[in-house]
Amino acid sequence: MTPGRLSVVDEIFLRTHRGYGLPIALQGIWRSDDAVDRVDFAAVHANLSLGRLGRRIVSPRVPGARRRWVEAAHSYPLAFEPSPIKTSEILDWADRQADVDLDPEFGPGWRMAVATTDAGGTVMSLACSHTLADAAGLVAAAGVAFEGTAPEPAPRRTSDVMDAVSLVRRVAPASVRAAARLAFEKASRRELTHYRRVSRAVTTHEIVCSSATFDVEAVLTNSEFISVVTEIAAELGEPQPIRINVPFRTTGGGTNRIGMATLNLSVTDTVDGIKQATKSAFSRPASAPGGFPAEVVQLLSDRRAAALTAAPGTARVLCSNIGDIPAAVASIGGHRASSVATRAVHPRAGRARTTTAVSAYVSFLDNRSTLSLVGTEPRYATVLGEVAAQVLARRGLNATPW
């Protein structure tokens, strides 16, 4: 069942829509060489409206209670492109489809669009606020909608008063213990001082979005994927060692069940070395400093919470391995996907700033990898695709750009 209350990570993504950081939306781009009937997409759209994407956030009036999910009253209508688009312009089309107002609080928080191509194929975009789902959640929601199976039941309404009491009971004792350690343990004070210093030293840039996507005729391991992206980032001009965030799936609560590990890599690092570094980083993911519970930020204002959660996002590069595209998402109405791209984009970013220069995403379908790159650094906007193509060719990877 979809969680009824927002987690700490969920609220981090919500704050970006409220002006504290860069808005983030997830987008899946589904391509087929076949002409798929509109009725099939209309059915998928209706199923999505009833599933985990068809909800929005309510802020309780009870102090200390966490924000909760309720069913959404409306969604964006299914958008059909009136005329076929050029196959060479699919990525440009997809960029436009995600650049809409996705509001997880007041809705709608997701949007689906479909177009035919001049080659007789079909392309679909499914975008949603990152607050509504993480990558695994979006893929799962799409799988249920594609299959037409029963959507998850709505989360059971729980008492705001009881939630506030429960949160305070969890946070207060742990916070008191952490404060006591600060008074008596130098290591705890050093950790908190370092965390504050990193948060204050965050360097951001105004964004200019760019994107590139490639179908690669190979199944890249996670370490190979990170290695390729490291080389692309270095070729773009990122100083080495390059600080790279690697999200991973956790068993925690909330909609976004992800943790974040950080690597510092150079192009000289081997695939085996990256594998070991990643394994080590996963064992010590980013967390609240000094033993304080992460949930303490849910008792603070958006401004203060945003300041306290800034440090884990200071890497210049992000590498997100989405994994295998499940069979449920591989076809619609009996028509097989030729490839599926997955990525995070930044709709209606305005003058928002970020520390991340390049984000990379990889997914797998039919023994092939689809690599998606999203840039925000202005000086990389005109060269991202070209540089990535050169690196892939130099590594002997047969890659076809979208």
Buried (B, 14 or more C-beta within 10 A) or exposed (E): EBBBBBBBBBBBBBBBBBEBBBBBBBBBBBBBBBEBBEEBBBBBBBBBBBBBBBBBBEEBEEEBBBBBBEEBEEBBEBBEBEEBBEBEBBBEBBBEBBBBBBBBBEBBBBBBBBBBBEEEBBBBBBBBBBBBBBBBBBBBBBBBBBBEEEBEEBBEEBEBEEBBBBBBEEBEEBBEEBEEBBEEBEEBBEBBEEBBEBBEEBEBBEBBBBBBBBBBEBBBBBBBBBBBBBBBBBBBEBEBBBBBBBBBEBEBBBBBBBBBBBBEBEBEBEBEBBBEBBEEBEEEBBEBBBBBBBBBBBBEEBEEBBBBBBBBBBBBBBBBBBBEBBEBBBBBBEBEBBBBBBBBBBBBBEEBBBBBBBBBBBBBBEEBBBBBBBBBBBEBBEBBBEBBBBBBEEBEBEBBBB
